[in-house]
Amino acid sequence: MVINYFKIKPLDITESELDEYGKCLGKPLGSEDKETILKHTDFRKVLAILKKLKLTSKE
């Protein structure tokens, strides 16, 4: 599967969802980490791609 990075829309994410991602990572995200993730669209694009890959891998 080919994913065009420039056509991916950044994932709209909330702080509570970031807490869930922190649990998946095995360590909690600090407030500075959460603030940075919410500000930068590049990281949110990566999360959108990961989410898309998870959905397609279950099929």
CHARMM-style PDB file with segment names, atoms N, HN, CA, C and O in Angstrom:
ATOM      1  N   MET     1       0.846  -1.173   0.000  1.00  0.00      PROA
ATOM      2  CA  MET     1       0.000   0.000   0.000  1.00  0.00      PROA
ATOM      3  C   MET     1       0.894   1.239   0.000  1.00  0.00      PROA
ATOM      4  O   MET     1       1.869   1.310   0.748  1.00  0.00      PROA
ATOM      5  N   VAL     2       0.563   2.189  -0.823  1.00  0.00      PROA
ATOM      6  HN  VAL     2      -0.229   2.131  -1.430  1.00  0.00      PROA
ATOM      7  CA  VAL     2       1.299   3.443  -0.913  1.00  0.00      PROA
ATOM      8  C   VAL     2       0.459   4.536  -0.268  1.00  0.00      PROA
ATOM      9  O   VAL     2      -0.726   4.691  -0.565  1.00  0.00      PROA
ATOM     10  N   ILE     3       1.098   5.289   0.620  1.00  0.00      PROA
ATOM     11  HN  ILE     3       2.061   5.163   0.861  1.00  0.00      PROA
ATOM     12  CA  ILE     3       0.411   6.388   1.301  1.00  0.00      PROA
ATOM     13  C   ILE     3       1.106   7.690   0.914  1.00  0.00      PROA
ATOM     14  O   ILE     3       2.314   7.833   1.103  1.00  0.00      PROA
ATOM     15  N   ASN     4       0.352   8.627   0.377  1.00  0.00      PROA
ATOM     16  HN  ASN     4      -0.630   8.511   0.223  1.00  0.00      PROA
ATOM     17  CA  ASN     4       0.893   9.934   0.027  1.00  0.00      PROA
ATOM     18  C   ASN     4       0.811  10.825   1.267  1.00  0.00      PROA
ATOM     19  O   ASN     4      -0.271  11.240   1.683  1.00  0.00      PROA
ATOM     20  N   TYR     5       1.965  11.104   1.840  1.00  0.00      PROA
ATOM     21  HN  TYR     5       2.844  10.766   1.502  1.00  0.00      PROA
ATOM     22  CA  TYR     5       2.052  11.885   3.074  1.00  0.00      PROA
ATOM     23  C   TYR     5       1.382  13.250   2.936  1.00  0.00      PROA
ATOM     24  O   TYR     5       0.773  13.741   3.887  1.00  0.00      PROA
ATOM     25  N   PHE     6       1.490  13.856   1.775  1.00  0.00      PROA
ATOM     26  HN  PHE     6       1.984  13.457   1.003  1.00  0.00      PROA
ATOM     27  CA  PHE     6       0.983  15.212   1.583  1.00  0.00      PROA
ATOM     28  C   PHE     6      -0.529  15.270   1.441  1.00  0.00      PROA
ATOM     29  O   PHE     6      -1.119  16.342   1.579  1.00  0.00      PROA
ATOM     30  N   LYS     7      -1.167  14.134   1.167  1.00  0.00      PROA
ATOM     31  HN  LYS     7      -0.687  13.263   1.055  1.00  0.00      PROA
ATOM     32  CA  LYS     7      -2.622  14.106   1.064  1.00  0.00      PROA
ATOM     33  C   LYS     7      -3.301  13.698   2.368  1.00  0.00      PROA
ATOM     34  O   LYS     7      -4.524  13.782   2.483  1.00  0.00      PROA
ATOM     35  N   ILE     8      -2.520  13.259   3.346  1.00  0.00      PROA
ATOM     36  HN  ILE     8      -1.526  13.191   3.253  1.00  0.00      PROA
ATOM     37  CA  ILE     8      -3.072  12.849   4.639  1.00  0.00      PROA
ATOM     38  C   ILE     8      -3.427  14.090   5.444  1.00  0.00      PROA
ATOM     39  O   ILE     8      -2.615  15.004   5.587  1.00  0.00      PROA
ATOM     40  N   LYS     9      -4.634  14.113   5.961  1.00  0.00      PROA
ATOM     41  HN  LYS     9      -5.294  13.370   5.845  1.00  0.00      PROA
ATOM     42  CA  LYS     9      -5.037  15.212   6.835  1.00  0.00      PROA
ATOM     43  C   LYS     9      -4.601  14.881   8.258  1.00  0.00      PROA
ATOM     44  O   LYS     9      -4.702  13.729   8.678  1.00  0.00      PROA
ATOM     45  N   PRO    10      -4.115  15.879   9.011  1.00  0.00      PROA
ATOM     46  CA  PRO    10      -3.695  15.619  10.384  1.00  0.00      PROA
ATOM     47  C   PRO    10      -4.854  15.084  11.224  1.00  0.00      PROA
ATOM     48  O   PRO    10      -5.999  15.510  11.078  1.00  0.00      PROA
ATOM     49  N   LEU    11      -4.532  14.159  12.087  1.00  0.00      PROA
ATOM     50  HN  LEU    11      -3.602  13.812  12.205  1.00  0.00      PROA
ATOM     51  CA  LEU    11      -5.526  13.567  12.962  1.00  0.00      PROA
ATOM     52  C   LEU    11      -5.950  14.594  14.003  1.00  0.00      PROA
ATOM     53  O   LEU    11      -5.105  15.202  14.659  1.00  0.00      PROA
ATOM     54  N   ASP    12      -7.249  14.787  14.154  1.00  0.00      PROA
ATOM     55  HN  ASP    12      -7.935  14.293  13.620  1.00  0.00      PROA
ATOM     56  CA  ASP    12      -7.742  15.637  15.234  1.00  0.00      PROA
ATOM     57  C   ASP    12      -7.677  14.807  16.506  1.00  0.00      PROA
ATOM     58  O   ASP    12      -8.302  13.751  16.604  1.00  0.00      PROA
ATOM     59  N   ILE    13      -6.927  15.289  17.464  1.00  0.00      PROA
ATOM     60  HN  ILE    13      -6.420  16.147  17.384  1.00  0.00      PROA
ATOM     61  CA  ILE    13      -6.664  14.501  18.657  1.00  0.00      PROA
ATOM     62  C   ILE    13      -6.885  15.351  19.896  1.00  0.00      PROA
ATOM     63  O   ILE    13      -6.623  16.554  19.889  1.00  0.00      PROA
ATOM     64  N   THR    14      -7.361  14.729  20.942  1.00  0.00      PROA
ATOM     65  HN  THR    14      -7.574  13.752  20.947  1.00  0.00      PROA
ATOM     66  CA  THR    14      -7.599  15.425  22.204  1.00  0.00      PROA
ATOM     67  C   THR    14      -6.575  14.960  23.233  1.00  0.00      PROA
ATOM     68  O   THR    14      -5.849  13.990  23.013  1.00  0.00      PROA
ATOM     69  N   GLU    15      -6.529  15.664  24.353  1.00  0.00      PROA
ATOM     70  HN  GLU    15      -7.119  16.452  24.532  1.00  0.00      PROA
ATOM     71  CA  GLU    15      -5.580  15.287  25.398  1.00  0.00      PROA
ATOM     72  C   GLU    15      -5.890  13.917  25.977  1.00  0.00      PROA
ATOM     73  O   GLU    15      -4.972  13.173  26.324  1.00  0.00      PROA
ATOM     74  N   SER    16      -7.168  13.569  26.088  1.00  0.00      PROA
ATOM     75  HN  SER    16      -7.913  14.173  25.807  1.00  0.00      PROA
ATOM     76  CA  SER    16      -7.507  12.251  26.624  1.00  0.00      PROA
ATOM     77  C   SER    16      -7.040  11.138  25.678  1.00  0.00      PROA
ATOM     78  O   SER    16      -6.616  10.073  26.128  1.00  0.00      PROA
ATOM     79  N   GLU    17      -7.120  11.391  24.369  1.00  0.00      PROA
ATOM     80  HN  GLU    17      -7.464  12.256  24.004  1.00  0.00      PROA
ATOM     81  CA  GLU    17      -6.610  10.410  23.404  1.00  0.00      PROA
ATOM     82  C   GLU    17      -5.087  10.309  23.485  1.00  0.00      PROA
ATOM     83  O   GLU    17      -4.520   9.237  23.274  1.00  0.00      PROA
ATOM     84  N   LEU    18      -4.434  11.417  23.787  1.00  0.00      PROA
ATOM     85  HN  LEU    18      -4.894  12.288  23.958  1.00  0.00      PROA
ATOM     86  CA  LEU    18      -2.985  11.380  23.969  1.00  0.00      PROA
ATOM     87  C   LEU    18      -2.614  10.539  25.182  1.00  0.00      PROA
ATOM     88  O   LEU    18      -1.584   9.865  25.180  1.00  0.00      PROA
ATOM     89  N   ASP    19      -3.446  10.574  26.214  1.00  0.00      PROA
ATOM     90  HN  ASP    19      -4.283  11.122  26.216  1.00  0.00      PROA
ATOM     91  CA  ASP    19      -3.210   9.727  27.383  1.00  0.00      PROA
ATOM     92  C   ASP    19      -3.253   8.253  26.994  1.00  0.00      PROA
ATOM     93  O   ASP    19      -2.451   7.455  27.481  1.00  0.00      PROA
ATOM     94  N   GLU    20      -4.189   7.892  26.116  1.00  0.00      PROA
ATOM     95  HN  GLU    20      -4.840   8.540  25.721  1.00  0.00      PROA
ATOM     96  CA  GLU    20      -4.282   6.510  25.642  1.00  0.00      PROA
ATOM     97  C   GLU    20      -3.034   6.125  24.849  1.00  0.00      PROA
ATOM     98  O   GLU    20      -2.518   5.018  25.005  1.00  0.00      PROA
ATOM     99  N   TYR    21      -2.545   7.030  23.999  1.00  0.00      PROA
ATOM    100  HN  TYR    21      -2.964   7.930  23.872  1.00  0.00      PROA
ATOM    101  CA  TYR    21      -1.318   6.760  23.253  1.00  0.00      PROA
ATOM    102  C   TYR    21      -0.143   6.589  24.209  1.00  0.00      PROA
ATOM    103  O   TYR    21       0.732   5.754  23.985  1.00  0.00      PROA
ATOM    104  N   GLY    22      -0.130   7.380  25.269  1.00  0.00      PROA
ATOM    105  HN  GLY    22      -0.841   8.059  25.451  1.00  0.00      PROA
ATOM    106  CA  GLY    22       0.922   7.252  26.272  1.00  0.00      PROA
ATOM    107  C   GLY    22       0.913   5.880  26.920  1.00  0.00      PROA
ATOM    108  O   GLY    22       1.969   5.307  27.184  1.00  0.00      PROA
ATOM    109  N   LYS    23      -0.273   5.353  27.175  1.00  0.00      PROA
ATOM    110  HN  LYS    23      -1.131   5.819  26.960  1.00  0.00      PROA
ATOM    111  CA  LYS    23      -0.381   4.011  27.750  1.00  0.00      PROA
ATOM    112  C   LYS    23       0.151   2.971  26.776  1.00  0.00      PROA
ATOM    113  O   LYS    23       0.808   2.014  27.184  1.00  0.00      PROA
ATOM    114  N   CYS    24      -0.128   3.154  25.495  1.00  0.00      PROA
ATOM    115  HN  CYS    24      -0.662   3.932  25.163  1.00  0.00      PROA
ATOM    116  CA  CYS    24       0.377   2.222  24.474  1.00  0.00      PROA
ATOM    117  C   CYS    24       1.898   2.270  24.391  1.00  0.00      PROA
ATOM    118  O   CYS    24       2.549   1.255  24.144  1.00  0.00      PROA
ATOM    119  N   LEU    25       2.454   3.453  24.598  1.00  0.00      PROA
ATOM    120  HN  LEU    25       1.926   4.278  24.798  1.00  0.00      PROA
ATOM    121  CA  LEU    25       3.905   3.600  24.553  1.00  0.00      PROA
ATOM    122  C   LEU    25       4.576   3.024  25.790  1.00  0.00      PROA
ATOM    123  O   LEU    25       5.763   2.697  25.760  1.00  0.00      PROA
ATOM    124  N   GLY    26       3.823   2.898  26.875  1.00  0.00      PROA
ATOM    125  HN  GLY    26       2.859   3.163  26.899  1.00  0.00      PROA
ATOM    126  CA  GLY    26       4.385   2.347  28.098  1.00  0.00      PROA
ATOM    127  C   GLY    26       4.881   3.398  29.072  1.00  0.00      PROA
ATOM    128  O   GLY    26       5.376   3.061  30.147  1.00  0.00      PROA
ATOM    129  N   LYS    27       4.756   4.651  28.714  1.00  0.00      PROA
ATOM    130  HN  LYS    27       4.353   4.924  27.841  1.00  0.00      PROA
ATOM    131  CA  LYS    27       5.132   5.715  29.649  1.00  0.00      PROA
ATOM    132  C   LYS    27       4.223   6.913  29.411  1.00  0.00      PROA
ATOM    133  O   LYS    27       3.880   7.217  28.269  1.00  0.00      PROA
ATOM    134  N   PRO    28       3.836   7.583  30.470  1.00  0.00      PROA
ATOM    135  CA  PRO    28       2.908   8.709  30.313  1.00  0.00      PROA
ATOM    136  C   PRO    28       3.576   9.899  29.622  1.00  0.00      PROA
ATOM    137  O   PRO    28       4.769  10.154  29.792  1.00  0.00      PROA
ATOM    138  N   LEU    29       2.778  10.610  28.848  1.00  0.00      PROA
ATOM    139  HN  LEU    29       1.810  10.403  28.710  1.00  0.00      PROA
ATOM    140  CA  LEU    29       3.267  11.811  28.177  1.00  0.00      PROA
ATOM    141  C   LEU    29       3.144  12.995  29.128  1.00  0.00      PROA
ATOM    142  O   LEU    29       2.119  13.171  29.785  1.00  0.00      PROA
ATOM    143  N   GLY    30       4.182  13.795  29.194  1.00  0.00      PROA
ATOM    144  HN  GLY    30       5.015  13.652  28.659  1.00  0.00      PROA
ATOM    145  CA  GLY    30       4.150  14.987  30.021  1.00  0.00      PROA
ATOM    146  C   GLY    30       3.338  16.087  29.355  1.00  0.00      PROA
ATOM    147  O   GLY    30       2.983  15.985  28.181  1.00  0.00      PROA
ATOM    148  N   SER    31       3.050  17.133  30.109  1.00  0.00      PROA
ATOM    149  HN  SER    31       3.339  17.216  31.063  1.00  0.00      PROA
ATOM    150  CA  SER    31       2.235  18.221  29.562  1.00  0.00      PROA
ATOM    151  C   SER    31       2.941  18.917  28.399  1.00  0.00      PROA
ATOM    152  O   SER    31       2.290  19.353  27.451  1.00  0.00      PROA
ATOM    153  N   GLU    32       4.271  19.023  28.467  1.00  0.00      PROA
ATOM    154  HN  GLU    32       4.801  18.669  29.238  1.00  0.00      PROA
ATOM    155  CA  GLU    32       5.019  19.636  27.360  1.00  0.00      PROA
ATOM    156  C   GLU    32       4.933  18.775  26.106  1.00  0.00      PROA
ATOM    157  O   GLU    32       4.816  19.292  24.995  1.00  0.00      PROA
ATOM    158  N   ASP    33       4.992  17.453  26.292  1.00  0.00      PROA
ATOM    159  HN  ASP    33       5.088  17.033  27.194  1.00  0.00      PROA
ATOM    160  CA  ASP    33       4.875  16.542  25.149  1.00  0.00      PROA
ATOM    161  C   ASP    33       3.515  16.682  24.496  1.00  0.00      PROA
ATOM    162  O   ASP    33       3.416  16.767  23.272  1.00  0.00      PROA
ATOM    163  N   LYS    34       2.468  16.706  25.301  1.00  0.00      PROA
ATOM    164  HN  LYS    34       2.548  16.636  26.296  1.00  0.00      PROA
ATOM    165  CA  LYS    34       1.103  16.826  24.777  1.00  0.00      PROA
ATOM    166  C   LYS    34       0.929  18.138  24.027  1.00  0.00      PROA
ATOM    167  O   LYS    34       0.327  18.181  22.955  1.00  0.00      PROA
ATOM    168  N   GLU    35       1.465  19.206  24.606  1.00  0.00      PROA
ATOM    169  HN  GLU    35       1.955  19.172  25.477  1.00  0.00      PROA
ATOM    170  CA  GLU    35       1.353  20.529  23.988  1.00  0.00      PROA
ATOM    171  C   GLU    35       2.048  20.550  22.624  1.00  0.00      PROA
ATOM    172  O   GLU    35       1.524  21.112  21.662  1.00  0.00      PROA
ATOM    173  N   THR    36       3.215  19.942  22.550  1.00  0.00      PROA
ATOM    174  HN  THR    36       3.641  19.485  23.331  1.00  0.00      PROA
ATOM    175  CA  THR    36       3.966  19.887  21.297  1.00  0.00      PROA
ATOM    176  C   THR    36       3.221  19.083  20.239  1.00  0.00      PROA
ATOM    177  O   THR    36       3.145  19.494  19.081  1.00  0.00      PROA
ATOM    178  N   ILE    37       2.673  17.945  20.635  1.00  0.00      PROA
ATOM    179  HN  ILE    37       2.735  17.612  21.576  1.00  0.00      PROA
ATOM    180  CA  ILE    37       1.939  17.102  19.694  1.00  0.00      PROA
ATOM    181  C   ILE    37       0.718  17.835  19.163  1.00  0.00      PROA
ATOM    182  O   ILE    37       0.423  17.771  17.970  1.00  0.00      PROA
ATOM    183  N   LEU    38       0.007  18.532  20.043  1.00  0.00      PROA
ATOM    184  HN  LEU    38       0.247  18.584  21.012  1.00  0.00      PROA
ATOM    185  CA  LEU    38      -1.192  19.244  19.616  1.00  0.00      PROA
ATOM    186  C   LEU    38      -0.860  20.416  18.691  1.00  0.00      PROA
ATOM    187  O   LEU    38      -1.675  20.775  17.841  1.00  0.00      PROA
ATOM    188  N   LYS    39       0.323  21.018  18.843  1.00  0.00      PROA
ATOM    189  HN  LYS    39       0.985  20.726  19.533  1.00  0.00      PROA
ATOM    190  CA  LYS    39       0.705  22.168  18.018  1.00  0.00      PROA
ATOM    191  C   LYS    39       1.190  21.775  16.628  1.00  0.00      PROA
ATOM    192  O   LYS    39       0.896  22.462  15.650  1.00  0.00      PROA
ATOM    193  N   HSD    40       1.922  20.685  16.535  1.00  0.00      PROA
ATOM    194  HN  HSD    40       2.161  20.127  17.329  1.00  0.00      PROA
ATOM    195  CA  HSD    40       2.588  20.336  15.272  1.00  0.00      PROA
ATOM    196  C   HSD    40       1.769  19.344  14.466  1.00  0.00      PROA
ATOM    197  O   HSD    40       1.441  18.257  14.941  1.00  0.00      PROA
ATOM    198  N   THR    41       1.445  19.728  13.251  1.00  0.00      PROA
ATOM    199  HN  THR    41       1.711  20.612  12.865  1.00  0.00      PROA
ATOM    200  CA  THR    41       0.615  18.874  12.399  1.00  0.00      PROA
ATOM    201  C   THR    41       1.387  17.672  11.863  1.00  0.00      PROA
ATOM    202  O   THR    41       0.779  16.652  11.540  1.00  0.00      PROA
ATOM    203  N   ASP    42       2.713  17.770  11.762  1.00  0.00      PROA
ATOM    204  HN  ASP    42       3.206  18.599  12.025  1.00  0.00      PROA
ATOM    205  CA  ASP    42       3.496  16.648  11.243  1.00  0.00      PROA
ATOM    206  C   ASP    42       3.321  15.405  12.109  1.00  0.00      PROA
ATOM    207  O   ASP    42       3.131  14.303  11.593  1.00  0.00      PROA
ATOM    208  N   PHE    43       3.384  15.584  13.409  1.00  0.00      PROA
ATOM    209  HN  PHE    43       3.537  16.479  13.828  1.00  0.00      PROA
ATOM    210  CA  PHE    43       3.216  14.436  14.303  1.00  0.00      PROA
ATOM    211  C   PHE    43       1.801  13.888  14.213  1.00  0.00      PROA
ATOM    212  O   PHE    43       1.598  12.674  14.246  1.00  0.00      PROA
ATOM    213  N   ARG    44       0.827  14.775  14.101  1.00  0.00      PROA
ATOM    214  HN  ARG    44       0.992  15.761  14.075  1.00  0.00      PROA
ATOM    215  CA  ARG    44      -0.564  14.319  13.986  1.00  0.00      PROA
ATOM    216  C   ARG    44      -0.787  13.592  12.666  1.00  0.00      PROA
ATOM    217  O   ARG    44      -1.615  12.684  12.597  1.00  0.00      PROA
ATOM    218  N   LYS    45      -0.055  13.980  11.609  1.00  0.00      PROA
ATOM    219  HN  LYS    45       0.618  14.718  11.665  1.00  0.00      PROA
ATOM    220  CA  LYS    45      -0.139  13.246  10.342  1.00  0.00      PROA
ATOM    221  C   LYS    45       0.399  11.828  10.515  1.00  0.00      PROA
ATOM    222  O   LYS    45      -0.177  10.869  10.000  1.00  0.00      PROA
ATOM    223  N   VAL    46       1.498  11.705  11.237  1.00  0.00      PROA
ATOM    224  HN  VAL    46       1.966  12.484  11.655  1.00  0.00      PROA
ATOM    225  CA  VAL    46       2.068  10.380  11.488  1.00  0.00      PROA
ATOM    226  C   VAL    46       1.076   9.516  12.251  1.00  0.00      PROA
ATOM    227  O   VAL    46       0.917   8.335  11.940  1.00  0.00      PROA
ATOM    228  N   LEU    47       0.408  10.088  13.247  1.00  0.00      PROA
ATOM    229  HN  LEU    47       0.538  11.047  13.500  1.00  0.00      PROA
ATOM    230  CA  LEU    47      -0.606   9.336  13.985  1.00  0.00      PROA
ATOM    231  C   LEU    47      -1.751   8.913  13.074  1.00  0.00      PROA
ATOM    232  O   LEU    47      -2.287   7.814  13.216  1.00  0.00      PROA
ATOM    233  N   ALA    48      -2.124   9.778  12.144  1.00  0.00      PROA
ATOM    234  HN  ALA    48      -1.688  10.670  12.029  1.00  0.00      PROA
ATOM    235  CA  ALA    48      -3.189   9.434  11.195  1.00  0.00      PROA
ATOM    236  C   ALA    48      -2.760   8.271  10.306  1.00  0.00      PROA
ATOM    237  O   ALA    48      -3.556   7.376  10.023  1.00  0.00      PROA
ATOM    238  N   ILE    49      -1.506   8.283   9.868  1.00  0.00      PROA
ATOM    239  HN  ILE    49      -0.859   9.010  10.098  1.00  0.00      PROA
ATOM    240  CA  ILE    49      -0.995   7.191   9.038  1.00  0.00      PROA
ATOM    241  C   ILE    49      -0.971   5.893   9.836  1.00  0.00      PROA
ATOM    242  O   ILE    49      -1.375   4.847   9.328  1.00  0.00      PROA
ATOM    243  N   LEU    50      -0.498   5.950  11.086  1.00  0.00      PROA
ATOM    244  HN  LEU    50      -0.170   6.800  11.499  1.00  0.00      PROA
ATOM    245  CA  LEU    50      -0.476   4.746  11.916  1.00  0.00      PROA
ATOM    246  C   LEU    50      -1.873   4.194  12.127  1.00  0.00      PROA
ATOM    247  O   LEU    50      -2.083   2.981  12.099  1.00  0.00      PROA
ATOM    248  N   LYS    51      -2.825   5.089  12.338  1.00  0.00      PROA
ATOM    249  HN  LYS    51      -2.654   6.074  12.360  1.00  0.00      PROA
ATOM    250  CA  LYS    51      -4.203   4.652  12.529  1.00  0.00      PROA
ATOM    251  C   LYS    51      -4.731   3.997  11.254  1.00  0.00      PROA
ATOM    252  O   LYS    51      -5.418   2.977  11.313  1.00  0.00      PROA
ATOM    253  N   LYS    52      -4.410   4.584  10.111  1.00  0.00      PROA
ATOM    254  HN  LYS    52      -3.853   5.412  10.064  1.00  0.00      PROA
ATOM    255  CA  LYS    52      -4.850   4.030   8.829  1.00  0.00      PROA
ATOM    256  C   LYS    52      -4.232   2.651   8.599  1.00  0.00      PROA
ATOM    257  O   LYS    52      -4.900   1.741   8.109  1.00  0.00      PROA
ATOM    258  N   LEU    53      -2.964   2.502   8.952  1.00  0.00      PROA
ATOM    259  HN  LEU    53      -2.421   3.242   9.350  1.00  0.00      PROA
ATOM    260  CA  LEU    53      -2.299   1.212   8.786  1.00  0.00      PROA
ATOM    261  C   LEU    53      -2.894   0.151   9.706  1.00  0.00      PROA
ATOM    262  O   LEU    53      -3.014  -1.010   9.314  1.00  0.00      PROA
ATOM    263  N   LYS    54      -3.266   0.536  10.917  1.00  0.00      PROA
ATOM    264  HN  LYS    54      -3.169   1.479  11.235  1.00  0.00      PROA
ATOM    265  CA  LYS    54      -3.898  -0.414  11.842  1.00  0.00      PROA
ATOM    266  C   LYS    54      -5.226  -0.890  11.290  1.00  0.00      PROA
ATOM    267  O   LYS    54      -5.551  -2.074  11.382  1.00  0.00      PROA
ATOM    268  N   LEU    55      -5.992   0.019  10.720  1.00  0.00      PROA
ATOM    269  HN  LEU    55      -5.728   0.981  10.646  1.00  0.00      PROA
ATOM    270  CA  LEU    55      -7.297  -0.351  10.178  1.00  0.00      PROA
ATOM    271  C   LEU    55      -7.157  -1.292   8.992  1.00  0.00      PROA
ATOM    272  O   LEU    55      -7.952  -2.221   8.847  1.00  0.00      PROA
ATOM    273  N   THR    56      -6.170  -1.072   8.149  1.00  0.00      PROA
ATOM    274  HN  THR    56      -5.524  -0.317   8.267  1.00  0.00      PROA
ATOM    275  CA  THR    56      -6.014  -1.929   6.975  1.00  0.00      PROA
ATOM    276  C   THR    56      -5.381  -3.268   7.330  1.00  0.00      PROA
ATOM    277  O   THR    56      -5.612  -4.253   6.630  1.00  0.00      PROA
ATOM    278  N   SER    57      -4.594  -3.332   8.392  1.00  0.00      PROA
ATOM    279  HN  SER    57      -4.406  -2.531   8.961  1.00  0.00      PROA
ATOM    280  CA  SER    57      -3.947  -4.593   8.746  1.00  0.00      PROA
ATOM    281  C   SER    57      -4.919  -5.580   9.383  1.00  0.00      PROA
ATOM    282  O   SER    57      -4.652  -6.782   9.387  1.00  0.00      PROA
ATOM    283  N   LYS    58      -6.032  -5.106   9.918  1.00  0.00      PROA
ATOM    284  HN  LYS    58      -6.249  -4.130   9.915  1.00  0.00      PROA
ATOM    285  CA  LYS    58      -7.015  -5.987  10.545  1.00  0.00      PROA
ATOM    286  C   LYS    58      -7.860  -6.721   9.517  1.00  0.00      PROA
ATOM    287  O   LYS    58      -8.496  -7.725   9.839  1.00  0.00      PROA
ATOM    288  N   GLU    59      -7.873  -6.235   8.295  1.00  0.00      PROA
ATOM    289  HN  GLU    59      -7.356  -5.420   8.034  1.00  0.00      PROA
ATOM    290  CA  GLU    59      -8.710  -6.845   7.255  1.00  0.00      PROA
ATOM    291  C   GLU    59      -8.168  -8.172   6.801  1.00  0.00      PROA
ATOM    292  OT1 GLU    59      -8.756  -8.814   5.931  1.00  0.00      PROA
TER     293      GLU     59
END
